[in-house]
């Protein structure tokens, strides 16, 4: 099934850009690193209307387009040149499942959020000739990349909008993600990552999907019968035909690659562990945008970081769906996001 999942038909259109060999922070090297990139709109002559959108855990450029980009939206292709870059490991860009022997599969090297951002920087500067970004905006792991961009390249990022994510992953969230990892790796068919086919790990992938159902949505999401409002007849129907249907076709090693990055996200690596000093580097006009009922990245965690960012604003999104409200499942979500992003883009920076 994975052979038909990570395709142009399912997630396109996108173009593959070879950025050459990428030396990784953990010591490995990705040779002929390929970034899958979807673009919307046209880069203007001044090259000052570019917006970067990195992807989240399990997400691809297609879901970012569907949930955040379009005519009349804040991310309007008639006004901006929007570049959606699939993170390393998500299945479209270089990932465990599409890297040939001997470096693929379970042997795929450890990748950090910083590696993704350095790869994206190389792509944007060398392939697109960009020196400034009008905005970097991403949700969840996309927010982690947004923070890394703003700290690592403060002179290039004019505005930043991390949605439902933190600059330094918390111990609590590390443990959440670890349960997702163990749901997959505890399946005997996982075979230490040397499974013959991803579908053999279906029990682990199902447990993984159920854990996402527990933590990705809020208690209010279930209390207010939101699965039924979304068209599912029962909890079992929702788990099978939404959660398992979404995660089930994915490659386990791809998911584990992204989960490790998520767990180890930390911009304070740049300042010997001093988070205040790291966030103090940010020059971008920044709107920190947590989701009110998020159980992975609670608003309080995001607020604590926002207070360390010079000139930033705290712009929470009221959405009872929780973290997976990022998909745009609630009718009120998109309007709130667009309102904040439109105001941010209108702010001189």
PLY file of the C-alpha trace (Angstrom):
ply
format ascii 1.0
element vertex 349
property float x
property float y
property float z
element edge 348
property int vertex1
property int vertex2
end_header
0.00 0.00 0.00
2.89 2.38 0.75
3.89 2.22 -2.93
0.61 3.89 -3.88
0.41 6.23 -0.88
3.50 8.43 -1.31
2.68 9.47 -4.86
1.76 12.46 -6.99
-1.72 10.98 -7.36
-2.26 11.03 -3.59
-0.26 14.10 -2.54
0.71 16.06 -5.63
1.49 18.07 -7.47
5.00 18.55 -6.15
8.48 18.80 -7.63
11.60 17.05 -6.35
14.69 19.23 -5.80
18.08 17.57 -5.25
20.03 19.79 -2.84
23.09 17.54 -2.77
24.60 15.83 0.25
23.29 16.99 3.62
25.56 16.46 6.61
23.46 15.96 9.71
23.84 17.30 13.22
23.89 13.78 14.66
26.79 12.79 12.42
25.16 11.03 9.47
24.91 12.19 5.87
21.99 12.09 3.45
23.39 11.80 -0.05
21.42 13.37 -2.89
18.89 14.76 -0.44
15.60 15.29 -2.24
13.05 17.85 -1.06
9.50 17.55 -2.35
8.20 21.08 -2.91
4.80 22.44 -3.87
4.52 26.10 -4.89
1.50 28.36 -5.23
1.47 31.81 -6.81
4.29 33.80 -8.40
7.45 35.30 -6.97
7.43 39.04 -7.63
10.31 41.02 -9.11
11.43 42.28 -5.70
11.39 38.73 -4.32
9.74 39.97 -1.14
6.43 38.09 -1.27
7.69 34.58 -0.46
6.03 32.57 2.31
7.45 29.30 3.58
5.13 26.59 4.92
6.87 23.52 6.44
4.87 20.35 7.12
3.89 18.63 10.37
4.21 15.03 11.60
2.69 12.71 8.99
1.49 15.68 6.94
2.33 16.51 3.35
2.14 19.57 1.15
-1.35 18.51 0.01
-2.96 18.81 3.45
-1.26 22.17 3.98
-2.74 23.40 0.71
-6.20 22.10 1.55
-6.26 23.52 5.09
-4.45 26.86 4.72
-3.94 28.07 1.15
-6.36 29.50 -1.39
-7.99 32.55 -2.99
-9.36 34.93 -0.40
-7.39 33.25 2.38
-4.55 34.95 4.25
-2.20 32.69 2.28
-3.55 33.84 -1.08
-1.58 32.68 -4.16
-2.68 35.78 -6.06
-0.64 37.89 -3.61
2.12 35.64 -2.34
4.57 33.06 -3.59
3.88 30.19 -1.19
6.47 27.44 -0.90
5.41 24.27 0.92
8.39 22.05 1.70
7.80 18.48 2.83
10.01 17.68 5.79
12.67 15.00 5.53
11.15 11.67 6.50
7.55 12.44 5.58
7.57 10.06 2.62
7.67 12.56 -0.24
11.04 14.12 0.48
14.01 11.84 1.20
12.77 9.34 3.79
13.59 5.92 5.22
11.25 4.10 2.83
12.59 5.69 -0.39
16.30 5.69 0.45
18.11 2.78 -1.21
20.21 0.18 0.58
22.28 0.42 2.71
21.15 3.77 4.20
17.37 3.35 4.06
14.74 1.76 6.26
15.86 1.11 9.81
19.38 2.34 8.89
18.18 5.82 7.98
20.22 8.38 9.98
18.89 10.55 12.80
17.57 13.87 11.51
16.93 16.99 13.57
14.61 19.92 12.99
17.75 21.98 12.39
18.72 19.66 9.54
15.36 20.26 7.88
15.77 24.01 8.22
19.32 24.01 6.85
18.10 21.93 3.90
15.23 24.34 3.29
17.59 27.32 3.53
19.83 25.77 0.88
16.80 25.17 -1.33
15.39 28.68 -0.96
18.65 30.54 -1.42
20.18 28.42 -4.18
17.13 27.23 -6.13
14.83 30.24 -5.70
17.37 33.01 -5.06
15.59 34.22 -1.92
17.22 36.44 0.68
14.13 37.28 2.76
10.91 35.52 3.70
7.78 37.57 4.26
6.49 34.86 6.58
7.30 31.40 7.90
4.19 29.64 9.17
3.65 26.06 10.25
1.67 23.91 12.65
2.94 21.37 15.18
6.29 20.11 13.80
5.88 22.91 11.26
5.84 25.29 14.24
9.04 23.68 15.53
10.63 24.38 12.13
9.23 27.94 12.18
10.96 28.62 15.50
14.19 27.07 14.22
14.06 29.33 11.15
13.49 32.46 13.24
16.34 31.65 15.64
18.84 30.26 13.12
18.25 32.82 10.35
16.92 35.92 12.15
17.86 38.32 9.34
15.99 36.30 6.71
12.64 35.81 8.47
10.51 38.97 8.58
7.45 37.37 10.23
6.84 34.08 12.00
3.65 32.28 12.99
4.20 29.05 14.94
0.80 27.35 15.29
0.23 24.67 17.96
3.89 24.00 18.67
6.82 24.97 20.87
10.40 26.04 20.34
11.68 23.53 22.86
9.84 20.27 23.29
8.68 19.67 26.85
9.39 16.55 28.90
5.65 15.89 29.00
5.33 16.05 25.23
8.44 13.89 24.82
6.67 11.17 26.80
3.50 11.54 24.71
5.51 11.04 21.54
7.35 8.09 23.08
4.06 6.23 23.49
3.46 6.73 19.77
6.90 5.30 19.02
6.39 2.31 21.29
2.97 1.59 19.82
4.72 0.90 16.53
7.97 -0.68 17.69
6.28 -3.09 20.13
4.51 -4.86 17.26
6.49 -8.12 16.74
6.08 -7.62 12.99
8.10 -4.40 13.25
11.21 -6.60 13.43
13.49 -3.76 14.57
12.51 -1.80 11.47
13.40 -4.56 8.99
9.81 -5.52 8.10
9.19 -6.80 4.59
6.22 -4.50 4.03
4.68 -1.65 6.06
1.30 -3.40 6.17
2.82 -6.18 8.27
3.02 -3.69 11.14
-0.74 -3.08 11.03
-1.29 -3.82 14.73
1.30 -1.25 15.74
-0.05 1.29 13.29
-3.56 0.76 14.68
-2.35 1.33 18.27
-0.52 4.42 17.03
-3.72 5.71 15.42
-5.72 5.09 18.60
-3.20 7.00 20.71
-3.53 9.90 18.29
-7.29 9.70 18.78
-6.80 9.98 22.55
-4.29 12.84 22.58
-4.79 14.51 19.21
-8.40 15.37 19.95
-9.72 16.87 23.16
-12.11 15.45 25.73
-14.63 18.10 24.61
-14.30 16.84 21.03
-15.82 13.54 22.10
-18.20 14.99 24.71
-19.76 17.24 22.10
-20.05 14.38 19.60
-17.77 16.01 17.08
-17.04 12.68 15.30
-20.75 12.41 14.53
-20.81 16.03 13.37
-17.99 15.15 10.97
-20.08 12.37 9.49
-19.05 9.27 11.44
-21.78 7.04 12.86
-19.92 5.86 15.96
-16.58 5.91 17.75
-15.56 2.69 16.00
-16.46 4.20 12.65
-14.37 7.27 13.46
-11.35 5.22 14.59
-11.49 2.96 11.55
-12.44 5.35 8.78
-10.68 8.51 9.96
-7.79 7.69 12.28
-6.74 4.32 10.91
-7.52 5.35 7.34
-5.19 8.32 7.76
-2.22 6.69 9.53
-2.59 3.08 8.36
-1.06 3.46 4.87
2.08 5.19 6.16
5.52 3.64 6.47
6.46 2.94 10.12
10.11 3.95 9.72
9.01 7.26 8.20
6.81 7.95 11.22
9.63 7.05 13.61
12.05 9.36 11.80
9.66 12.27 12.27
8.80 11.32 15.86
12.48 11.41 16.88
12.83 14.90 15.36
9.69 16.04 17.14
10.91 14.75 20.50
14.32 16.43 20.20
13.23 19.85 18.91
15.07 22.52 20.89
16.23 25.92 19.65
18.28 26.40 22.83
20.92 24.12 21.26
22.14 27.34 19.67
22.78 28.98 23.05
24.15 26.20 25.26
20.69 25.39 26.61
19.59 28.96 27.35
16.09 29.17 25.88
15.61 32.85 26.76
18.81 33.76 24.95
17.85 31.67 21.92
14.38 33.17 21.59
15.89 36.60 22.19
17.65 36.22 18.85
14.35 36.39 16.97
13.89 39.57 14.95
10.77 38.46 13.09
7.44 39.92 14.08
6.03 36.81 15.73
2.47 35.71 16.51
2.44 32.65 18.78
-0.78 30.77 17.96
-1.63 27.80 20.21
-4.92 25.91 19.98
-7.02 26.31 23.12
-7.71 22.60 23.74
-4.39 21.20 22.54
-3.08 18.38 24.76
0.27 18.03 22.97
1.25 21.71 23.05
-0.97 23.37 25.69
-1.41 27.16 25.49
0.42 27.64 28.80
3.57 26.07 27.36
3.35 28.29 24.30
2.69 31.40 26.40
5.80 30.79 28.51
7.90 30.87 25.34
6.07 33.80 23.76
7.02 35.96 26.72
10.69 35.41 25.81
10.33 36.60 22.20
10.91 40.35 21.71
7.90 42.20 20.30
5.85 39.05 19.92
2.11 38.61 20.47
0.08 35.75 21.93
-2.77 34.87 19.56
-4.55 31.70 20.77
-7.06 29.96 18.53
-10.30 28.88 20.22
-10.98 25.35 18.95
-12.42 22.50 21.01
-11.13 19.90 18.55
-7.67 20.07 20.11
-4.33 19.55 18.36
-5.81 17.90 15.29
-7.97 20.96 14.81
-4.95 21.82 12.64
-6.69 19.85 9.91
-9.36 22.54 9.77
-12.07 20.20 11.03
-13.95 22.91 12.95
-15.87 25.56 11.05
-14.47 28.40 13.18
-10.81 27.41 12.88
-9.88 28.69 9.42
-11.42 32.12 9.99
-9.43 32.67 13.17
-6.17 31.56 11.58
-6.74 33.75 8.53
-7.58 36.77 10.69
-4.34 36.47 12.66
-2.17 35.75 9.61
-3.69 38.60 7.61
-2.98 41.00 10.47
0.56 39.68 10.80
1.22 40.04 7.08
-0.10 43.61 7.21
2.31 44.47 10.03
5.52 46.23 8.96
8.51 44.03 9.67
0 1
1 2
2 3
3 4
4 5
5 6
6 7
7 8
8 9
9 10
10 11
11 12
12 13
13 14
14 15
15 16
16 17
17 18
18 19
19 20
20 21
21 22
22 23
23 24
24 25
25 26
26 27
27 28
28 29
29 30
30 31
31 32
32 33
33 34
34 35
35 36
36 37
37 38
38 39
39 40
40 41
41 42
42 43
43 44
44 45
45 46
46 47
47 48
48 49
49 50
50 51
51 52
52 53
53 54
54 55
55 56
56 57
57 58
58 59
59 60
60 61
61 62
62 63
63 64
64 65
65 66
66 67
67 68
68 69
69 70
70 71
71 72
72 73
73 74
74 75
75 76
76 77
77 78
78 79
79 80
80 81
81 82
82 83
83 84
84 85
85 86
86 87
87 88
88 89
89 90
90 91
91 92
92 93
93 94
94 95
95 96
96 97
97 98
98 99
99 100
100 101
101 102
102 103
103 104
104 105
105 106
106 107
107 108
108 109
109 110
110 111
111 112
112 113
113 114
114 115
115 116
116 117
117 118
118 119
119 120
120 121
121 122
122 123
123 124
124 125
125 126
126 127
127 128
128 129
129 130
130 131
131 132
132 133
133 134
134 135
135 136
136 137
137 138
138 139
139 140
140 141
141 142
142 143
143 144
144 145
145 146
146 147
147 148
148 149
149 150
150 151
151 152
152 153
153 154
154 155
155 156
156 157
157 158
158 159
159 160
160 161
161 162
162 163
163 164
164 165
165 166
166 167
167 168
168 169
169 170
170 171
171 172
172 173
173 174
174 175
175 176
176 177
177 178
178 179
179 180
180 181
181 182
182 183
183 184
184 185
185 186
186 187
187 188
188 189
189 190
190 191
191 192
192 193
193 194
194 195
195 196
196 197
197 198
198 199
199 200
200 201
201 202
202 203
203 204
204 205
205 206
206 207
207 208
208 209
209 210
210 211
211 212
212 213
213 214
214 215
215 216
216 217
217 218
218 219
219 220
220 221
221 222
222 223
223 224
224 225
225 226
226 227
227 228
228 229
229 230
230 231
231 232
232 233
233 234
234 235
235 236
236 237
237 238
238 239
239 240
240 241
241 242
242 243
243 244
244 245
245 246
246 247
247 248
248 249
249 250
250 251
251 252
252 253
253 254
254 255
255 256
256 257
257 258
258 259
259 260
260 261
261 262
262 263
263 264
264 265
265 266
266 267
267 268
268 269
269 270
270 271
271 272
272 273
273 274
274 275
275 276
276 277
277 278
278 279
279 280
280 281
281 282
282 283
283 284
284 285
285 286
286 287
287 288
288 289
289 290
290 291
291 292
292 293
293 294
294 295
295 296
296 297
297 298
298 299
299 300
300 301
301 302
302 303
303 304
304 305
305 306
306 307
307 308
308 309
309 310
310 311
311 312
312 313
313 314
314 315
315 316
316 317
317 318
318 319
319 320
320 321
321 322
322 323
323 324
324 325
325 326
326 327
327 328
328 329
329 330
330 331
331 332
332 333
333 334
334 335
335 336
336 337
337 338
338 339
339 340
340 341
341 342
342 343
343 344
344 345
345 346
346 347
347 348
